[in-house]
Amino acid sequence: MLSYRVRLMLIGGVVTIALLGTIFLQAPAPTLTVEELLDNSSDHLDEDVAVRGEIMDGSIDELNMTFILEGPDQNLLVDYSNAGSISNGLGDNRTVYAEGTFKEIDGKYVIEADTIKTSCPSKYEEEA
């Protein structure tokens, strides 16, 4: 029969392995730029992704709940109809973090976002 200390160490080892496994399996994906995501689109298709970019001027469609994230050479449609609340609201030329499923719909790449976070513009304004 195993001693109390040995049993305790075995239980501690199992719990530690379980916690580490959970942490590694649920680790968030690194935040990508629009270019990084689209240049490697086949690697991320139908997976959860996180992307950061700037909202293209005039691209917010409140009726369809979409906007376009601009990259230097490519653009990405973001569908935020399944996102909860949006921090600080959306606005043209705002930097946005979008997290959701990366899909190809009707020949176009789309992120079906469940999380949208916007930067606070005052954070970037110069002090007078």
Protein Blocks (a to p, Z undefined) as FASTA:
>chain_A
ZZfklmmmmmmmmmmmmmmmmmmmmpccddddfklmmmmmmmmgoiacdddddddehiac
fknopaddddfkbccdddfklpccdehiaaehiacddddddddeehiacdddfbdcdddf
klmpccZZ
